[in-house]
Amino acid sequence: MDIEKSEFQITDRMKKFVDEYLIDFNATQAAIRAGYSPDTANEQGSQLLARPDIRELVAEGQKAIAERTQTFQDNAVDELKIVGFSDLADFLTVKEGGIVEQKSFDQLTKEQTKCIKKIKQVVRSSHSADGTILHQTATLEVELHDKLRALELLGRHLGMFNDTLRLEGALPLTISFDVLPAVSDVIITTGQGKEQKKLQA
């Protein structure tokens, strides 16, 4: 029995099957989730995957997933590069007398702001007796993301680091063990001690 009225027409349920199949590549479960009967889902899934047009849809879906994955990987690597190769000097300004100040946020590039993990601002004020603000200072603390961690992740992505110990080739095998001191005599007693047998070491 055909799974659909027309074997040449791709129905919405077939498209749903393809979408579900691309989740876990389980044809039976994909057929059930797409709305086919659980009793015949195994057969329906097999018949669907046997159709060239359905296989083509699956291939297109896999290609799209691969492209999205590659795009995500590329973006993730770009972000790690920005953090890993960031320079603290880009966030500071040295004024006359060697006074170091943080650059204002609007002076930073988009790539530099991506390196910022946390910003903390502390405002201190002095007031008059009637509550009027006489003086106010603000201190801004900027914490950057971990450069070493970003570089480590980049290195692992590029295969620069290998924590797995690999042993190749034949290795000499040495087994050593301790032996108890030799026993000169062993006496075995049976019954009420009447019968004894002496074994020589």
Backbone as JSON Lines, residues from 0, in Angstrom:
{"i":0,"aa":"M","n":[0.85,-1.19,0.0],"ca":[0.0,0.0,0.0],"c":[0.88,1.24,0.0]}
{"i":1,"aa":"D","n":[0.54,2.19,-0.84],"ca":[1.32,3.42,-0.92],"c":[1.13,4.23,0.35]}
{"i":2,"aa":"I","n":[2.19,4.95,0.74],"ca":[2.12,5.75,1.95],"c":[1.31,7.01,1.74]}
{"i":3,"aa":"E","n":[1.16,7.44,0.48],"ca":[0.32,8.58,0.16],"c":[-0.46,8.23,-1.11]}
{"i":4,"aa":"K","n":[-1.49,9.01,-1.4],"ca":[-2.3,8.75,-2.58],"c":[-1.48,8.84,-3.85]}
{"i":5,"aa":"S","n":[-0.57,9.8,-3.89],"ca":[0.27,9.96,-5.07],"c":[1.72,9.81,-4.67]}
{"i":6,"aa":"E","n":[2.4,8.86,-5.3],"ca":[3.8,8.64,-4.94],"c":[4.71,9.72,-5.5]}
{"i":7,"aa":"F","n":[4.18,10.58,-6.37],"ca":[5.0,11.63,-6.97],"c":[4.79,12.98,-6.29]}
{"i":8,"aa":"Q","n":[3.83,13.05,-5.4],"ca":[3.54,14.31,-4.73],"c":[4.12,14.3,-3.32]}
{"i":9,"aa":"I","n":[4.84,15.36,-2.97],"ca":[5.39,15.47,-1.62],"c":[4.4,16.26,-0.78]}
{"i":10,"aa":"T","n":[3.82,15.6,0.18],"ca":[2.79,16.23,1.01],"c":[3.43,16.94,2.2]}
{"i":11,"aa":"D","n":[2.61,17.7,2.9],"ca":[3.09,18.39,4.1],"c":[3.54,17.39,5.16]}
{"i":12,"aa":"R","n":[2.86,16.24,5.22],"ca":[3.24,15.23,6.21],"c":[4.59,14.62,5.86]}
{"i":13,"aa":"M","n":[4.87,14.47,4.57],"ca":[6.19,13.98,4.17],"c":[7.28,14.98,4.54]}
{"i":14,"aa":"K","n":[6.99,16.27,4.31],"ca":[7.97,17.3,4.68],"c":[8.19,17.31,6.18]}
{"i":15,"aa":"K","n":[7.1,17.09,6.93],"ca":[7.22,17.0,8.38],"c":[8.09,15.8,8.76]}
{"i":16,"aa":"F","n":[7.91,14.69,8.06],"ca":[8.75,13.51,8.3],"c":[10.22,13.84,8.1]}
{"i":17,"aa":"V","n":[10.53,14.54,7.02],"ca":[11.92,14.9,6.73],"c":[12.48,15.77,7.85]}
{"i":18,"aa":"D","n":[11.69,16.76,8.28],"ca":[12.15,17.63,9.37],"c":[12.41,16.83,10.64]}
{"i":19,"aa":"E","n":[11.51,15.91,10.95],"ca":[11.67,15.1,12.16],"c":[12.84,14.12,12.01]}
{"i":20,"aa":"Y","n":[13.01,13.59,10.81],"ca":[14.09,12.63,10.58],"c":[15.45,13.3,10.76]}
{"i":21,"aa":"L","n":[15.56,14.55,10.39],"ca":[16.84,15.27,10.51],"c":[17.2,15.57,11.96]}
{"i":22,"aa":"I","n":[16.25,15.35,12.88],"ca":[16.55,15.58,14.3],"c":[17.4,14.46,14.88]}
{"i":23,"aa":"D","n":[16.97,13.21,14.65],"ca":[17.68,12.08,15.26],"c":[17.97,10.94,14.29]}
{"i":24,"aa":"F","n":[17.56,11.11,13.01],"ca":[17.79,10.1,11.97],"c":[17.2,8.74,12.33]}
{"i":25,"aa":"N","n":[16.09,8.79,13.05],"ca":[15.34,7.58,13.38],"c":[14.06,7.62,12.56]}
{"i":26,"aa":"A","n":[14.0,6.79,11.5],"ca":[12.89,6.85,10.55],"c":[11.56,6.49,11.21]}
{"i":27,"aa":"T","n":[11.56,5.5,12.08],"ca":[10.32,5.07,12.72],"c":[9.75,6.17,13.6]}
{"i":28,"aa":"Q","n":[10.59,6.73,14.47],"ca":[10.13,7.78,15.37],"c":[9.76,9.04,14.6]}
{"i":29,"aa":"A","n":[10.5,9.32,13.53],"ca":[10.18,10.49,12.7],"c":[8.8,10.33,12.06]}
{"i":30,"aa":"A","n":[8.49,9.11,11.61],"ca":[7.17,8.86,11.01],"c":[6.06,9.05,12.04]}
{"i":31,"aa":"I","n":[6.3,8.57,13.25],"ca":[5.29,8.73,14.3],"c":[5.09,10.21,14.61]}
{"i":32,"aa":"R","n":[6.19,10.93,14.77],"ca":[6.07,12.36,15.09],"c":[5.45,13.15,13.94]}
{"i":33,"aa":"A","n":[5.6,12.62,12.72],"ca":[5.02,13.3,11.56],"c":[3.53,13.0,11.41]}
{"i":34,"aa":"G","n":[3.02,12.06,12.2],"ca":[1.59,11.79,12.16],"c":[1.2,10.46,11.56]}
{"i":35,"aa":"Y","n":[2.16,9.61,11.22],"ca":[1.83,8.3,10.69],"c":[1.49,7.36,11.84]}
{"i":36,"aa":"S","n":[0.77,6.31,11.55],"ca":[0.34,5.37,12.58],"c":[1.54,4.67,13.21]}
{"i":37,"aa":"P","n":[1.59,4.59,14.53],"ca":[2.68,3.88,15.2],"c":[2.77,2.41,14.78]}
{"i":38,"aa":"D","n":[1.63,1.82,14.4],"ca":[1.61,0.4,14.02],"c":[2.37,0.16,12.71]}
{"i":39,"aa":"T","n":[2.37,1.15,11.84],"ca":[3.03,0.97,10.54],"c":[4.18,1.96,10.34]}
{"i":40,"aa":"A","n":[4.59,2.63,11.42],"ca":[5.61,3.68,11.3],"c":[6.94,3.15,10.76]}
{"i":41,"aa":"N","n":[7.29,1.93,11.16],"ca":[8.56,1.36,10.68],"c":[8.53,1.18,9.17]}
{"i":42,"aa":"E","n":[7.44,0.63,8.67],"ca":[7.29,0.42,7.23],"c":[7.18,1.75,6.5]}
{"i":43,"aa":"Q","n":[6.41,2.67,7.05],"ca":[6.23,3.96,6.42],"c":[7.55,4.71,6.31]}
{"i":44,"aa":"G","n":[8.33,4.66,7.39],"ca":[9.62,5.34,7.38],"c":[10.55,4.78,6.33]}
{"i":45,"aa":"S","n":[10.56,3.45,6.21],"ca":[11.42,2.81,5.22],"c":[10.98,3.17,3.8]}
{"i":46,"aa":"Q","n":[9.67,3.17,3.57],"ca":[9.16,3.51,2.24],"c":[9.46,4.97,1.89]}
{"i":47,"aa":"L","n":[9.34,5.83,2.87],"ca":[9.64,7.24,2.62],"c":[11.11,7.43,2.24]}
{"i":48,"aa":"L","n":[11.99,6.81,2.97],"ca":[13.42,6.97,2.7],"c":[13.84,6.29,1.41]}
{"i":49,"aa":"A","n":[12.99,5.4,0.89],"ca":[13.3,4.73,-0.38],"c":[12.98,5.63,-1.57]}
{"i":50,"aa":"R","n":[12.21,6.67,-1.33],"ca":[11.83,7.58,-2.42],"c":[12.97,8.54,-2.73]}
{"i":51,"aa":"P","n":[13.37,8.65,-3.99],"ca":[14.46,9.57,-4.37],"c":[14.18,11.02,-4.0]}
{"i":52,"aa":"D","n":[12.91,11.45,-4.15],"ca":[12.61,12.85,-3.85],"c":[12.71,13.13,-2.35]}
{"i":53,"aa":"I","n":[12.36,12.15,-1.52],"ca":[12.49,12.31,-0.08],"c":[13.97,12.3,0.32]}
{"i":54,"aa":"R","n":[14.73,11.41,-0.3],"ca":[16.18,11.37,-0.01],"c":[16.83,12.69,-0.41]}
{"i":55,"aa":"E","n":[16.34,13.29,-1.48],"ca":[16.89,14.58,-1.91],"c":[16.59,15.67,-0.88]}
{"i":56,"aa":"L","n":[15.36,15.64,-0.33],"ca":[15.02,16.6,0.71],"c":[15.89,16.4,1.96]}
{"i":57,"aa":"V","n":[16.14,15.14,2.3],"ca":[16.99,14.84,3.45],"c":[18.41,15.37,3.2]}
{"i":58,"aa":"A","n":[18.92,15.14,1.99],"ca":[20.26,15.61,1.65],"c":[20.36,17.13,1.72]}
{"i":59,"aa":"E","n":[19.33,17.81,1.23],"ca":[19.3,19.27,1.29],"c":[19.27,19.74,2.75]}
{"i":60,"aa":"G","n":[18.49,19.04,3.57],"ca":[18.43,19.39,4.99],"c":[19.76,19.19,5.68]}
{"i":61,"aa":"Q","n":[20.44,18.08,5.36],"ca":[21.75,17.82,5.96],"c":[22.76,18.89,5.53]}
{"i":62,"aa":"K","n":[22.67,19.3,4.29],"ca":[23.57,20.34,3.8],"c":[23.34,21.65,4.53]}
{"i":63,"aa":"A","n":[22.06,21.98,4.73],"ca":[21.73,23.22,5.44],"c":[22.23,23.17,6.88]}
{"i":64,"aa":"I","n":[22.08,22.01,7.52],"ca":[22.57,21.85,8.9],"c":[24.08,22.01,8.94]}
{"i":65,"aa":"A","n":[24.77,21.4,7.97],"ca":[26.23,21.5,7.92],"c":[26.67,22.95,7.73]}
{"i":66,"aa":"E","n":[25.95,23.68,6.89],"ca":[26.29,25.08,6.66],"c":[26.07,25.91,7.91]}
{"i":67,"aa":"R","n":[24.97,25.65,8.61],"ca":[24.71,26.38,9.86],"c":[25.76,26.05,10.91]}
{"i":68,"aa":"T","n":[26.13,24.77,10.97],"ca":[27.15,24.36,11.93],"c":[28.48,25.03,11.61]}
{"i":69,"aa":"Q","n":[28.84,25.06,10.32],"ca":[30.09,25.68,9.92],"c":[30.08,27.17,10.24]}
{"i":70,"aa":"T","n":[28.94,27.8,9.98],"ca":[28.81,29.23,10.29],"c":[28.97,29.48,11.78]}
{"i":71,"aa":"F","n":[28.35,28.62,12.59],"ca":[28.48,28.75,14.04],"c":[29.94,28.57,14.46]}
{"i":72,"aa":"Q","n":[30.59,27.56,13.92],"ca":[32.0,27.32,14.26],"c":[32.86,28.5,13.87]}
{"i":73,"aa":"D","n":[32.64,29.04,12.68],"ca":[33.42,30.18,12.22],"c":[33.21,31.38,13.14]}
{"i":74,"aa":"N","n":[31.94,31.63,13.5],"ca":[31.65,32.75,14.38],"c":[32.27,32.56,15.77]}
{"i":75,"aa":"A","n":[32.19,31.32,16.26],"ca":[32.76,31.03,17.58],"c":[34.28,31.23,17.56]}
{"i":76,"aa":"V","n":[34.93,30.78,16.51],"ca":[36.38,30.95,16.39],"c":[36.73,32.43,16.3]}
{"i":77,"aa":"D","n":[35.95,33.2,15.55],"ca":[36.2,34.64,15.45],"c":[36.09,35.32,16.82]}
{"i":78,"aa":"E","n":[35.07,34.92,17.59],"ca":[34.9,35.51,18.92],"c":[36.06,35.13,19.84]}
{"i":79,"aa":"L","n":[36.51,33.89,19.75],"ca":[37.64,33.46,20.58],"c":[38.92,34.21,20.19]}
{"i":80,"aa":"K","n":[39.09,34.46,18.91],"ca":[40.25,35.22,18.45],"c":[40.25,36.63,19.03]}
{"i":81,"aa":"I","n":[39.07,37.25,19.03],"ca":[38.97,38.61,19.55],"c":[39.39,38.66,21.01]}
{"i":82,"aa":"V","n":[38.9,37.69,21.8],"ca":[39.22,37.66,23.22],"c":[40.67,37.23,23.43]}
{"i":83,"aa":"G","n":[41.07,36.19,22.71],"ca":[42.41,35.63,22.91],"c":[43.53,36.6,22.56]}
{"i":84,"aa":"F","n":[43.3,37.44,21.59],"ca":[44.35,38.38,21.16],"c":[44.05,39.82,21.57]}
{"i":85,"aa":"S","n":[43.18,39.98,22.57],"ca":[42.88,41.31,23.08],"c":[44.08,41.86,23.84]}
{"i":86,"aa":"D","n":[44.14,43.18,23.95],"ca":[45.26,43.85,24.61],"c":[44.69,44.84,25.62]}
{"i":87,"aa":"L","n":[45.11,44.71,26.87],"ca":[44.61,45.59,27.92],"c":[44.91,47.05,27.61]}
{"i":88,"aa":"A","n":[46.01,47.29,26.9],"ca":[46.39,48.67,26.58],"c":[45.34,49.36,25.71]}
{"i":89,"aa":"D","n":[44.56,48.57,24.98],"ca":[43.52,49.17,24.14],"c":[42.4,49.81,24.96]}
{"i":90,"aa":"F","n":[42.33,49.47,26.23],"ca":[41.25,49.96,27.07],"c":[41.7,51.09,28.0]}
{"i":91,"aa":"L","n":[42.97,51.46,27.9],"ca":[43.53,52.44,28.82],"c":[44.09,53.65,28.08]}
{"i":92,"aa":"T","n":[44.16,54.76,28.79],"ca":[44.8,55.98,28.28],"c":[45.77,56.48,29.34]}
{"i":93,"aa":"V","n":[46.99,56.75,28.94],"ca":[48.0,57.26,29.86],"c":[48.12,58.77,29.65]}
{"i":94,"aa":"K","n":[47.84,59.51,30.69],"ca":[47.88,60.96,30.62],"c":[49.18,61.49,31.21]}
{"i":95,"aa":"E","n":[49.3,62.81,31.25],"ca":[50.5,63.44,31.78],"c":[50.72,63.03,33.22]}
{"i":96,"aa":"G","n":[51.99,62.83,33.54],"ca":[52.33,62.41,34.89],"c":[52.16,60.92,35.11]}
{"i":97,"aa":"G","n":[51.88,60.18,34.03],"ca":[51.76,58.73,34.14],"c":[50.44,58.26,34.72]}
{"i":98,"aa":"I","n":[49.46,59.14,34.77],"ca":[48.15,58.76,35.3],"c":[47.41,57.91,34.26]}
{"i":99,"aa":"V","n":[46.97,56.74,34.69],"ca":[46.29,55.8,33.8],"c":[44.79,55.9,34.03]}
{"i":100,"aa":"E","n":[44.07,56.09,32.95],"ca":[42.62,56.14,33.02],"c":[42.02,55.17,32.01]}
{"i":101,"aa":"Q","n":[40.84,54.72,32.32],"ca":[40.12,53.84,31.4],"c":[39.49,54.68,30.3]}
{"i":102,"aa":"K","n":[39.51,54.14,29.1],"ca":[38.85,54.83,28.0],"c":[37.34,54.79,28.21]}
{"i":103,"aa":"S","n":[36.68,55.8,27.74],"ca":[35.22,55.8,27.82],"c":[34.68,54.76,26.84]}
{"i":104,"aa":"F","n":[33.47,54.31,27.11],"ca":[32.9,53.22,26.32],"c":[32.77,53.59,24.85]}
{"i":105,"aa":"D","n":[32.49,54.85,24.57],"ca":[32.29,55.25,23.18],"c":[33.6,55.34,22.4]}
{"i":106,"aa":"Q","n":[34.72,55.19,23.1],"ca":[36.01,55.19,22.43],"c":[36.44,53.78,22.0]}
{"i":107,"aa":"L","n":[35.71,52.77,22.45],"ca":[36.07,51.39,22.16],"c":[35.39,50.92,20.88]}
{"i":108,"aa":"T","n":[36.08,50.03,20.17],"ca":[35.5,49.45,18.97],"c":[34.54,48.32,19.36]}
{"i":109,"aa":"K","n":[33.77,47.85,18.4],"ca":[32.84,46.76,18.65],"c":[33.59,45.5,19.07]}
{"i":110,"aa":"E","n":[34.74,45.24,18.45],"ca":[35.54,44.06,18.81],"c":[36.06,44.18,20.24]}
{"i":111,"aa":"Q","n":[36.43,45.39,20.65],"ca":[36.95,45.58,22.0],"c":[35.86,45.41,23.04]}
{"i":112,"aa":"T","n":[34.66,45.89,22.76],"ca":[33.58,45.72,23.73],"c":[33.19,44.25,23.88]}
{"i":113,"aa":"K","n":[33.44,43.43,22.88],"ca":[33.15,42.0,23.0],"c":[34.07,41.32,24.01]}
{"i":114,"aa":"C","n":[35.2,41.94,24.3],"ca":[36.14,41.36,25.26],"c":[35.75,41.62,26.7]}
{"i":115,"aa":"I","n":[34.78,42.49,26.91],"ca":[34.4,42.88,28.26],"c":[33.45,41.85,28.87]}
{"i":116,"aa":"K","n":[33.84,41.37,30.02],"ca":[33.01,40.38,30.74],"c":[32.06,41.07,31.71]}
{"i":117,"aa":"K","n":[32.56,42.09,32.4],"ca":[31.74,42.72,33.43],"c":[32.16,44.17,33.61]}
{"i":118,"aa":"I","n":[31.19,45.03,33.86],"ca":[31.45,46.44,34.16],"c":[30.81,46.77,35.5]}
{"i":119,"aa":"K","n":[31.6,47.4,36.35],"ca":[31.09,47.78,37.68],"c":[31.4,49.26,37.9]}
{"i":120,"aa":"Q","n":[30.4,50.0,38.28],"ca":[30.58,51.43,38.53],"c":[30.22,51.74,39.99]}
{"i":121,"aa":"V","n":[31.12,52.43,40.65],"ca":[30.92,52.83,42.04],"c":[30.87,54.35,42.09]}
{"i":122,"aa":"V","n":[29.78,54.89,42.59],"ca":[29.6,56.34,42.69],"c":[29.66,56.73,44.16]}
{"i":123,"aa":"R","n":[30.52,57.72,44.46],"ca":[30.65,58.23,45.83],"c":[30.26,59.71,45.82]}
{"i":124,"aa":"S","n":[29.45,60.07,46.78],"ca":[28.97,61.45,46.86],"c":[29.17,62.0,48.26]}
{"i":125,"aa":"S","n":[29.44,63.31,48.33],"ca":[29.47,64.01,49.61],"c":[28.34,65.03,49.62]}
{"i":126,"aa":"H","n":[27.65,65.12,50.76],"ca":[26.46,65.96,50.84],"c":[26.61,67.02,51.93]}
{"i":127,"aa":"S","n":[25.9,68.07,51.73],"ca":[25.84,69.11,52.77],"c":[24.81,68.69,53.81]}
{"i":128,"aa":"A","n":[24.67,69.48,54.82],"ca":[23.74,69.16,55.9],"c":[22.3,69.09,55.4]}
{"i":129,"aa":"D","n":[21.98,69.86,54.38],"ca":[20.61,69.83,53.87],"c":[20.41,68.8,52.77]}
{"i":130,"aa":"G","n":[21.45,67.98,52.52],"ca":[21.32,66.91,51.54],"c":[21.76,67.26,50.14]}
{"i":131,"aa":"T","n":[22.24,68.47,49.96],"ca":[22.71,68.88,48.64],"c":[24.03,68.18,48.32]}
{"i":132,"aa":"I","n":[24.14,67.69,47.08],"ca":[25.37,67.01,46.67],"c":[26.46,68.06,46.46]}
{"i":133,"aa":"L","n":[27.54,67.93,47.22],"ca":[28.66,68.86,47.1],"c":[29.71,68.36,46.12]}
{"i":134,"aa":"H","n":[29.95,67.05,46.17],"ca":[30.99,66.47,45.31],"c":[30.61,65.03,44.99]}
{"i":135,"aa":"Q","n":[30.9,64.63,43.79],"ca":[30.56,63.28,43.38],"c":[31.66,62.71,42.48]}
{"i":136,"aa":"T","n":[32.09,61.49,42.77],"ca":[33.09,60.81,41.94],"c":[32.54,59.45,41.54]}
{"i":137,"aa":"A","n":[32.93,59.02,40.37],"ca":[32.48,57.71,39.86],"c":[33.71,56.91,39.43]}
{"i":138,"aa":"T","n":[33.78,55.69,39.89],"ca":[34.86,54.79,39.51],"c":[34.29,53.65,38.68]}
{"i":139,"aa":"L","n":[34.88,53.43,37.54],"ca":[34.41,52.38,36.64],"c":[35.43,51.25,36.6]}
{"i":140,"aa":"E","n":[34.98,50.05,36.88],"ca":[35.85,48.86,36.83],"c":[35.4,47.98,35.67]}
{"i":141,"aa":"V","n":[36.34,47.61,34.83],"ca":[36.05,46.78,33.66],"c":[36.84,45.48,33.77]}
{"i":142,"aa":"E","n":[36.13,44.36,33.68],"ca":[36.78,43.04,33.72],"c":[36.67,42.4,32.34]}
{"i":143,"aa":"L","n":[37.81,41.95,31.82],"ca":[37.82,41.34,30.49],"c":[37.67,39.82,30.61]}
{"i":144,"aa":"H","n":[37.24,39.2,29.52],"ca":[37.17,37.74,29.48],"c":[38.58,37.15,29.56]}
{"i":145,"aa":"D","n":[38.65,35.89,29.98],"ca":[39.92,35.2,30.19],"c":[40.64,34.95,28.86]}
{"i":146,"aa":"K","n":[41.76,35.62,28.64],"ca":[42.53,35.45,27.41],"c":[43.08,34.04,27.29]}
{"i":147,"aa":"L","n":[43.66,33.53,28.38],"ca":[44.29,32.21,28.32],"c":[43.28,31.12,28.01]}
{"i":148,"aa":"R","n":[42.08,31.24,28.58],"ca":[41.04,30.25,28.3],"c":[40.64,30.3,26.84]}
{"i":149,"aa":"A","n":[40.51,31.51,26.3],"ca":[40.14,31.65,24.89],"c":[41.21,31.06,23.99]}
{"i":150,"aa":"L","n":[42.47,31.31,24.32],"ca":[43.57,30.77,23.52],"c":[43.62,29.24,23.63]}
{"i":151,"aa":"E","n":[43.31,28.72,24.82],"ca":[43.28,27.27,25.0],"c":[42.21,26.63,24.12]}
{"i":152,"aa":"L","n":[41.01,27.24,24.1],"ca":[39.94,26.71,23.28],"c":[40.28,26.8,21.8]}
{"i":153,"aa":"L","n":[40.93,27.89,21.4],"ca":[41.37,28.01,20.01],"c":[42.38,26.92,19.66]}
{"i":154,"aa":"G","n":[43.33,26.7,20.58],"ca":[44.34,25.68,20.35],"c":[43.75,24.29,20.22]}
{"i":155,"aa":"R","n":[42.75,24.01,21.04],"ca":[42.1,22.7,20.96],"c":[41.33,22.56,19.66]}
{"i":156,"aa":"H","n":[40.69,23.63,19.23],"ca":[39.96,23.59,17.97],"c":[40.9,23.31,16.8]}
{"i":157,"aa":"L","n":[42.1,23.86,16.87],"ca":[43.08,23.67,15.81],"c":[43.91,22.4,15.98]}
{"i":158,"aa":"G","n":[43.65,21.66,17.07],"ca":[44.38,20.42,17.3],"c":[45.8,20.63,17.78]}
{"i":159,"aa":"M","n":[46.07,21.78,18.39],"ca":[47.43,22.07,18.85],"c":[47.77,21.33,20.13]}
{"i":160,"aa":"F","n":[46.74,21.04,20.93],"ca":[46.96,20.38,22.21],"c":[46.37,18.99,22.17]}
{"i":161,"aa":"N","n":[47.08,18.05,22.74],"ca":[46.62,16.67,22.78],"c":[46.89,16.12,24.16]}
{"i":162,"aa":"D","n":[45.83,15.93,24.94],"ca":[45.99,15.44,26.31],"c":[45.96,13.92,26.4]}
{"i":163,"aa":"T","n":[45.77,13.25,25.27],"ca":[45.68,11.79,25.28],"c":[47.06,11.19,25.08]}
{"i":164,"aa":"L","n":[47.44,10.31,25.97],"ca":[48.73,9.62,25.85],"c":[48.59,8.48,24.87]}
{"i":165,"aa":"R","n":[49.41,8.49,23.84],"ca":[49.35,7.44,22.83],"c":[50.63,6.61,22.91]}
{"i":166,"aa":"L","n":[50.47,5.29,23.01],"ca":[51.6,4.37,23.04],"c":[51.58,3.58,21.75]}
{"i":167,"aa":"E","n":[52.65,3.67,21.01],"ca":[52.74,2.97,19.74],"c":[53.99,2.1,19.73]}
{"i":168,"aa":"G","n":[53.92,0.97,19.01],"ca":[55.06,0.08,18.92],"c":[55.13,-0.86,20.1]}
{"i":169,"aa":"A","n":[56.02,-1.82,20.01],"ca":[56.18,-2.81,21.07],"c":[56.94,-2.2,22.24]}
{"i":170,"aa":"L","n":[56.49,-2.47,23.44],"ca":[57.16,-1.98,24.63],"c":[57.69,-3.16,25.42]}
{"i":171,"aa":"P","n":[58.88,-3.03,26.05],"ca":[59.38,-4.12,26.88],"c":[58.49,-4.29,28.1]}
{"i":172,"aa":"L","n":[58.17,-5.54,28.42],"ca":[57.3,-5.83,29.54],"c":[58.11,-6.47,30.65]}
{"i":173,"aa":"T","n":[58.09,-5.84,31.82],"ca":[58.81,-6.36,32.97],"c":[57.82,-6.59,34.1]}
{"i":174,"aa":"I","n":[57.79,-7.8,34.62],"ca":[56.92,-8.13,35.74],"c":[57.78,-8.49,36.93]}
{"i":175,"aa":"S","n":[57.56,-7.82,38.04],"ca":[58.33,-8.12,39.25],"c":[57.34,-8.38,40.38]}
{"i":176,"aa":"F","n":[57.68,-9.33,41.24],"ca":[56.82,-9.64,42.37],"c":[57.68,-10.2,43.49]}
{"i":177,"aa":"D","n":[57.15,-10.1,44.7],"ca":[57.85,-10.59,45.88],"c":[57.43,-12.02,46.17]}
{"i":178,"aa":"V","n":[58.41,-12.83,46.56],"ca":[58.16,-14.22,46.92],"c":[58.38,-14.38,48.41]}
{"i":179,"aa":"L","n":[57.43,-15.07,49.07],"ca":[57.59,-15.3,50.51],"c":[58.81,-16.16,50.78]}
{"i":180,"aa":"P","n":[59.4,-15.97,51.94],"ca":[60.57,-16.8,52.28],"c":[60.23,-18.29,52.21]}
{"i":181,"aa":"A","n":[61.19,-19.08,51.8],"ca":[60.98,-20.52,51.67],"c":[60.71,-21.16,53.02]}
{"i":182,"aa":"V","n":[59.79,-22.13,53.05],"ca":[59.47,-22.85,54.28],"c":[60.22,-24.19,54.26]}
{"i":183,"aa":"S","n":[60.93,-24.46,55.32],"ca":[61.75,-25.68,55.35],"c":[60.88,-26.93,55.49]}
{"i":184,"aa":"D","n":[59.91,-26.91,56.39],"ca":[59.09,-28.09,56.62],"c":[57.62,-27.68,56.68]}
{"i":185,"aa":"V","n":[56.76,-28.53,56.15],"ca":[55.32,-28.35,56.26],"c":[54.76,-29.62,56.88]}
{"i":186,"aa":"I","n":[54.05,-29.49,58.01],"ca":[53.49,-30.65,58.69],"c":[51.98,-30.58,58.6]}
{"i":187,"aa":"I","n":[51.36,-31.63,58.11],"ca":[49.92,-31.71,57.99],"c":[49.42,-32.69,59.04]}
{"i":188,"aa":"T","n":[48.47,-32.29,59.88],"ca":[47.92,-33.12,60.94],"c":[46.48,-33.43,60.63]}
{"i":189,"aa":"T","n":[46.08,-34.7,60.73],"ca":[44.7,-35.1,60.48],"c":[44.15,-35.78,61.72]}
{"i":190,"aa":"G","n":[42.81,-35.86,61.78],"ca":[42.16,-36.55,62.9],"c":[42.45,-35.82,64.2]}
{"i":191,"aa":"Q","n":[42.83,-36.6,65.24],"ca":[43.12,-36.05,66.56],"c":[44.61,-35.77,66.73]}
{"i":192,"aa":"G","n":[45.26,-35.58,65.62],"ca":[46.68,-35.3,65.71],"c":[47.52,-36.54,65.73]}
{"i":193,"aa":"K","n":[46.88,-37.68,65.48],"ca":[47.62,-38.93,65.53],"c":[48.41,-39.16,64.25]}
{"i":194,"aa":"E","n":[47.84,-38.65,63.16],"ca":[48.45,-38.92,61.87],"c":[49.12,-37.64,61.38]}
{"i":195,"aa":"Q","n":[50.37,-37.68,61.13],"ca":[51.1,-36.51,60.66],"c":[51.88,-36.85,59.41]}
{"i":196,"aa":"K","n":[51.99,-35.9,58.54],"ca":[52.76,-36.08,57.32],"c":[53.65,-34.88,57.15]}
{"i":197,"aa":"K","n":[54.9,-35.15,56.96],"ca":[55.88,-34.07,56.83],"c":[56.27,-33.93,55.38]}
{"i":198,"aa":"L","n":[56.11,-32.7,54.85],"ca":[56.49,-32.42,53.48],"c":[57.79,-31.63,53.47]}
{"i":199,"aa":"Q","n":[58.65,-32.01,52.61],"ca":[59.92,-31.3,52.46],"c":[59.73,-30.11,51.53]}
{"i":200,"aa":"A","n":[60.37,-29.01,51.85],"ca":[60.26,-27.82,51.02],"c":[60.96,-28.06,49.71]}
